[in-house]
Amino acid sequence: MAHVRLFRHYIHVPFVILGLIDFSVLVCSFLLATFFRYFGDDAYFFENLSLILPSAAVFSSVNLLTMIAVGVHQSRLEEGMSGMMLRTIMALVIGIPAAGFSYLLASEWLWYLGSSGVLTAASVFGFFLLGIVRYVFFAVAGKDAFKRKVLVLGSGFRAQQLLEDLKTPFNRKGFTLTGFVPLPDEKTEVPEEFLLHPATTLQRYIHEHPVSEIVVAVDDRRKGLPMEDLLECKMEGVKIVEALSFYERESRKVALEMLTHGWLVFSDGFTVSSVFGFGKRSLDILASLALLIVSLPLMVLTAIAIKIEDGLRAPIFYSQERVGLNGKVFKVHKFRSMVTDAEKNGAVWASKNDARVTRVGDFIRKVRIDELPQIFNVLNGTMAFVGPRPERPVFVEELSEKIPFYSERHRVKPGVTGWAQLCFAYADNEEDTKEKLRYDLYYIKNQSLLLDLLIIIQTVEVVLFKKGSR
């Protein structure tokens, strides 16, 4: 099994295992630092171990959350081991004051977190031990660790779409594609090099070439499926999954080109309980107030910088109409990052190196400071902290006509940050908007408080590494 599903969200199993290993290594690092700092005698150390463990657990938890926030584990796929360890250094440095703050909150039972010497030593030990353990883990597990062998039934449009969208190493981290089995009378669009032509039934074929999963990617099921053959495969332990569900699970987005009203109606998800609604609103308020308190000095400095650059009469904020929940139009607030007459010729997409952006605006866009006034949109209820980014009415009208299911993103409140912002860069054209819609639909289908918390934590990575800013 290459994924676990926790509160509707798919998490890759190696990431879970690596996270548990990292947690254990960090606990050991803290114990090692404490031993050298306060003890030195084995027997005395083990007698007091129960008093040290709470501090060790909090130290590990804080650093693991920080590593998630800066994208340490995912960076292994894109940046390699060196990139992963560089982000680990950043996480451990941030974790020292964060763990120290935990001591201030519960000093009566987190005694050992109160020592900066222990925290620094534990972080140093942690870095070296994490490097060694991760190297061994990847060497032993190998690049195909935990991957399932997958066979695709079908070779038409849907099958070709799966091949095209999931062929990148990033999207295929959970499975190995063995090939596509065409059906009789089906128009083949998959290249011949990926096709399989079993001389026997699927059941006999998978006995000779074992797979753990068969993906049904047939364009027209009315022409018939080998149901008895598929049933025999399922009874022997092979998982049978529909193409759209497989695509969603592996890529954490929805396949827009394959999407049908029927799948939306009968698939799981797209359900919101009153308990979730209350919990989400509570999370919105808490997250917004916390961000407001932390960012208030920065907001004041930004306002001063805008005035210095553009003069005392220049406006600090920029309000703009956006489309929100159920298509209702509202005013979103931002720090002004463009010249005052930026849209004198009408609404246009923001572009890379946009000449309308001021010098202060260029900086605050890159580090997302211009978005901070949207905190007040969250507090007044027109936005959520997590959700699809709100778009302008003129663009919504245009995109709804061109992109199927685009209006479905207005089933939830728009957000300050969102799943699409974490997974994809800035959208400034129709194709990019389609890609972001795939992620927005995934979020709407699988929304939960856990997913919201994960997005909030990982938004730190977006800010620190300027992902998607323009």
Steps between C-alpha positions, in 0.01 A plus 500: 500500500661827389248742648304543821187710502468714810189716532439465122853619407747260333846483658785306339607211729881559469443857622312365804777248573772762450312739728482235776871423454586872520292532817685207662840634394422844645391341830833314513688821417332684787572215743863495387535877551338480843727212604816695421367825650358384832593139566798296383409202714299231320309372802407850622389597147267202457353552849389849390401406145126542568564865592694569179265329252223768500756766402648266237155431352413871481841582347445233233140604431590868461786421261292251299224760454763754394644254248152443357452877480818552295437195279798288610364158402350604166823678404670157471307449176584834340831608653667174601671414828702824513186715466327290764784551749523875431131535585559284807760751624247780458231301683732417792610863534136615511422215740738624774300815597171316426590223749616765748159666472340163588701509825352841585148357454560194721818554700377278787537180295731598212803580715765392252366717219595803709869451429622660177813285524295181483284629212800607293690175565189291426452683169863441401480130594166484321639636173785248483290203615217590259750514213640155585161334558345650185796389289462145632120513454518603134785256432309206650153596376614591150328730256212256445430442868131456585403538134212292365504340157205636305337372183262723302201348320431718196704685239271784387470865602473438875794264501709741294406781742617290795828428325556865411414648841655236724821420312717749693708359790322737742155366415617138476662480842240246618488247215679335210308485174528158335298584189161547332275218383281609205142381467353369172340769279656778710676786325861486619669829594773363726838457320581142401804486729271512805248243376471142622332229293434203733442178310275383782259639762592777742482253787758267343715793389531642853593152628805515275557877543370590849342843553331642807250723322302519176383845391189503279549785251244416232335780300166327436396227740185433298720312255565250775758417765647157580304496827548131581874535439519811719298324773741206498792742536330679789425173679870418484592822680564739212343839564272633223471880486332747265729736304373825654539372856847366422604834348365690802683278747836507322517867400286661778296679236191424288530400133303782338499353148355168622252654745129423464191607693441134582837465674440818699162367613604146596856546626569552867576846636334836433329470840516761775354445847390770743777384736760551226350842419531609864852359527612668177361837606672467838828414326456799267458741791786355706742489206406854391538650847835324548625625162369851572690517831822366346485711183373833640848661522570382143171647378585835658845502334341411165256790526788739577705364206208552257458858620874571468511369142176650366435799724273576794186526285550162336261228623646220712233241432344373181147359503372293211184308420536122515258208470441310823274230644208407269612761246441796734722800423698658787789743547842350569764719667874505426797729545533697177789354300438670163485858380170675578375493138605139433171406338408816314469289182294225662563178691798287389684202648802576716813388316864428575708820529178705479594863429207624710653363823679752724834433667336449839227300327753269339644410840173458688362280219801269512467444874116512493473800732251659260250226595504577876198741502288203390511403867212744542306326221535177697389664824188653337409162348529579127808276473641195676864459596526196269315467170525571126640844421220745409493623141362818344142496358616590149742205494253263667241568232755440226655189658162341586412499130831343395586261785257225603408484871677831569200633694525205744790675676244748638335227710731596787629830632813629326816494709812700580700185425399170343595158369557635149739768634713227660505273196514737205655834409319822411227471234507772235329325209222256422715184504651586840150574631387153388789344689419695816134398466608134517654568841207717616254221419715254695486732801123553472445124470729403789488802731553430867651676801812284467548607137444864601764472773743334258449781247548771765825338618639447150411856396814593695699328223317701236597825675860400579578365152281744304296228331236635266559868578468753220 
